[in-house]
Amino acid sequence: MAGTQKPDTQKHSTQKPNTLKHRAVLALGSNLGESEDTLERAVADLVAGGVQLVRASGLYRTAPVGGPAGQPDFVNAVIEVTTDLGAYELLRLCNAVEAAHHRERLVRWGPRTLDIDVIDYDGVISEDPVLTLPHPRAQERAFVLVPWAQMDPQARLTVTHRAKPSGERPDEVPEPLSREVVNVAELSRTLLGADEDAISYMREMQVPDQP
């Protein structure tokens, strides 16, 4: 991004044969503790829990979006994995890794040691409130789209256009009106507009060795 060294996407790709059945995109974030180290250890924990890392973005620094004022900046990254875990099993693994890193859910969009979101799983479209796919707010989040586009410039996301929120619940996901498939890199540029300093590249992620 602006004022930073252009990341080399080729450095983040694993080249080992991969025969696992399902492909998923996960977004990781942290703004408490040693956030850079936390994200790298979280990736290792996910690998130990049953996923194989395909590739990873670099680490990005981003300003908090929503939640209480005065929070520290976040460190964010996106990874692509394959796994034999089902979608809900993968969600449980992500939650378990969050818990292992002392994640507390006290305030919506508040500071956290670790957050792991399932952004995409095999391109499935689901309105299940337990696991909505693709992630219903990924299309609005530069801290997801920019690292994802850096990791995979050809990535595509099914964007859902939804009804206006009623405002009755803070976690409400309004009904879908229409969908379209878009290029993640183009969407990230549109979202950022002229505000490229809202997110900045930090460094390459140090990913774990895999068997």
C-alpha positions as CSV (number, residue, x, y, z in Angstrom):
1,M,0.0,0.0,0.0
2,A,1.0,3.7,0.0
3,G,4.5,4.3,1.4
4,T,5.3,0.6,1.9
5,Q,7.4,-2.0,0.0
6,K,5.2,-3.8,-2.5
7,P,4.7,-7.4,-1.2
8,D,5.9,-10.4,-3.2
9,T,3.0,-12.8,-3.4
10,Q,5.2,-15.6,-4.6
11,K,7.0,-15.8,-1.2
12,H,3.9,-16.8,0.6
13,S,2.9,-19.8,-1.4
14,T,3.4,-23.4,-0.4
15,Q,4.4,-25.8,-3.1
16,K,3.6,-29.2,-1.5
17,P,1.2,-31.7,-3.1
18,N,-2.3,-31.3,-1.6
19,T,-5.0,-33.9,-1.7
20,L,-7.4,-32.6,1.0
21,K,-11.0,-32.2,-0.2
22,H,-12.1,-28.7,0.8
23,R,-10.7,-25.3,0.2
24,A,-11.3,-22.4,2.5
25,V,-10.2,-18.8,3.0
26,L,-9.7,-17.6,6.6
27,A,-9.1,-14.1,7.9
28,L,-7.1,-13.5,11.1
29,G,-6.8,-10.4,13.2
30,S,-5.4,-9.3,16.5
31,N,-4.9,-6.0,18.4
32,L,-4.0,-7.1,21.9
33,G,-0.7,-8.5,23.0
34,E,2.1,-9.5,20.6
35,S,-0.3,-9.5,17.6
36,E,2.2,-10.4,14.9
37,D,3.4,-13.4,16.8
38,T,-0.1,-14.4,17.7
39,L,-1.2,-14.6,14.1
40,E,1.8,-16.7,13.1
41,R,1.2,-19.1,16.1
42,A,-2.5,-19.3,15.2
43,V,-1.7,-20.5,11.7
44,A,0.5,-23.2,13.2
45,D,-2.3,-24.2,15.5
46,L,-4.7,-24.4,12.6
47,V,-2.3,-26.6,10.7
48,A,-2.0,-28.8,13.8
49,G,-5.8,-29.0,14.0
50,G,-6.3,-30.4,10.6
51,V,-5.8,-27.9,7.8
52,Q,-3.0,-27.6,5.2
53,L,-1.8,-24.2,4.4
54,V,-1.9,-23.4,0.7
55,R,-0.7,-19.8,0.9
56,A,-0.7,-16.8,3.1
57,S,-0.9,-13.0,2.7
58,G,1.6,-10.8,4.4
59,L,0.8,-9.0,7.7
60,Y,-1.1,-5.7,7.5
61,R,-1.7,-3.0,10.0
62,T,-5.2,-1.5,10.0
63,A,-7.2,0.9,12.0
64,P,-10.1,-0.6,14.0
65,V,-13.5,-0.6,12.3
66,G,-16.4,0.0,14.7
67,G,-16.3,-0.9,18.4
68,P,-15.1,1.2,21.3
69,A,-12.9,4.2,20.6
70,G,-9.2,4.2,21.5
71,Q,-8.5,0.7,20.5
72,P,-5.0,-0.2,19.2
73,D,-4.5,-0.8,15.5
74,F,-5.0,-4.4,14.3
75,V,-2.6,-6.7,12.6
76,N,-4.5,-8.7,9.9
77,A,-3.8,-11.5,7.5
78,V,-5.6,-13.9,5.2
79,I,-4.8,-17.5,4.5
80,E,-6.0,-20.1,2.1
81,V,-6.2,-23.7,3.4
82,T,-7.4,-27.1,2.4
83,T,-8.9,-29.5,4.8
84,D,-11.0,-32.7,5.2
85,L,-13.0,-30.9,7.9
86,G,-16.5,-29.9,7.2
87,A,-17.5,-26.3,7.3
88,Y,-18.9,-26.4,10.9
89,E,-15.9,-28.5,12.0
90,L,-13.6,-25.8,10.6
91,L,-15.5,-23.1,12.4
92,R,-15.2,-25.1,15.7
93,L,-11.4,-25.4,15.1
94,C,-11.2,-21.6,14.5
95,N,-13.1,-21.0,17.7
96,A,-10.9,-23.4,19.6
97,V,-7.7,-21.7,18.4
98,E,-9.2,-18.3,19.4
99,A,-9.9,-19.7,22.9
100,A,-6.4,-21.1,23.2
101,H,-5.1,-17.6,22.6
102,H,-7.4,-16.2,25.3
103,R,-10.1,-14.6,23.1
104,E,-12.8,-12.9,25.1
105,R,-16.1,-11.8,23.6
106,L,-17.0,-8.9,25.9
107,V,-17.8,-6.1,23.5
108,R,-19.0,-6.3,19.9
109,W,-16.0,-5.4,17.6
110,G,-14.0,-4.7,20.7
111,P,-10.2,-5.4,21.2
112,R,-9.2,-9.0,21.0
113,T,-6.2,-11.2,21.2
114,L,-7.3,-13.2,18.2
115,D,-10.1,-13.3,15.7
116,I,-10.5,-16.0,13.0
117,D,-13.3,-15.8,10.5
118,V,-14.3,-18.3,7.8
119,I,-14.6,-16.1,4.7
120,D,-15.2,-18.7,2.1
121,Y,-15.6,-22.5,2.0
122,D,-15.6,-24.2,-1.4
123,G,-17.6,-21.3,-2.8
124,V,-20.7,-22.4,-0.8
125,I,-23.5,-19.9,-0.4
126,S,-25.3,-20.3,2.9
127,E,-27.6,-18.1,5.0
128,D,-27.3,-20.2,8.1
129,P,-26.8,-17.6,11.0
130,V,-24.3,-20.0,12.6
131,L,-22.0,-19.8,9.6
132,T,-23.1,-17.5,6.8
133,L,-21.1,-18.1,3.6
134,P,-19.4,-16.2,2.2
135,H,-18.8,-14.1,5.3
136,P,-21.5,-11.5,5.1
137,R,-19.3,-8.5,5.9
138,A,-16.1,-9.6,4.0
139,Q,-17.2,-7.5,1.0
140,E,-17.1,-4.3,3.2
141,R,-13.8,-4.9,4.9
142,A,-10.5,-3.7,3.5
143,F,-8.6,-5.6,6.2
144,V,-10.0,-8.8,4.5
145,L,-10.0,-7.8,0.9
146,V,-6.5,-6.2,0.6
147,P,-4.6,-9.1,2.2
148,W,-6.7,-11.6,0.2
149,A,-6.0,-9.8,-3.1
150,Q,-2.3,-9.7,-2.3
151,M,-2.3,-13.4,-1.6
152,D,-4.4,-14.3,-4.7
153,P,-4.8,-11.5,-7.3
154,Q,-7.3,-13.7,-9.2
155,A,-9.5,-14.4,-6.2
156,R,-13.2,-14.0,-6.6
157,L,-16.0,-13.4,-4.1
158,T,-19.7,-13.8,-4.3
159,V,-21.0,-10.4,-3.2
160,T,-24.5,-10.4,-1.7
161,H,-26.6,-7.2,-2.0
162,R,-29.0,-7.2,1.0
163,A,-32.0,-5.4,2.2
164,K,-31.5,-2.4,4.5
165,P,-30.9,-3.5,8.1
166,S,-33.9,-3.0,10.4
167,G,-31.6,-1.9,13.3
168,E,-33.4,-4.3,15.7
169,R,-30.3,-6.4,16.4
170,P,-26.6,-5.4,16.2
171,D,-25.7,-8.7,14.7
172,E,-28.5,-8.7,12.1
173,V,-27.7,-10.1,8.6
174,P,-30.5,-8.7,6.4
175,E,-32.2,-10.8,3.7
176,P,-30.3,-11.2,0.4
177,L,-31.7,-9.3,-2.6
178,S,-29.2,-10.3,-5.3
179,R,-25.7,-11.7,-5.8
180,E,-22.8,-11.2,-8.1
181,V,-19.3,-12.7,-8.4
182,V,-16.6,-10.0,-8.3
183,N,-12.8,-9.9,-8.4
184,V,-11.4,-9.4,-4.9
185,A,-8.6,-7.1,-6.0
186,E,-11.0,-4.8,-7.9
187,L,-13.4,-4.7,-5.0
188,S,-10.6,-3.8,-2.6
189,R,-9.5,-0.9,-4.8
190,T,-13.0,0.4,-5.0
191,L,-13.5,0.1,-1.3
192,L,-10.3,1.9,-0.4
193,G,-10.7,4.7,-3.0
194,A,-8.2,7.4,-2.3
195,D,-7.7,6.3,1.4
196,E,-4.8,3.8,0.8
197,D,-3.2,4.7,4.1
198,A,-6.1,3.0,5.9
199,I,-4.2,-0.2,5.7
200,S,-0.4,-0.7,5.3
201,Y,1.7,-3.7,4.5
202,M,4.1,-4.7,7.4
203,R,6.0,-7.8,6.4
204,E,5.9,-11.4,5.1
205,M,4.2,-13.8,7.4
206,Q,6.4,-16.6,8.8
207,V,4.4,-19.7,8.1
208,P,4.9,-23.1,9.8
209,D,6.7,-26.0,8.2
210,Q,4.3,-28.7,7.1
211,P,4.8,-32.5,6.9
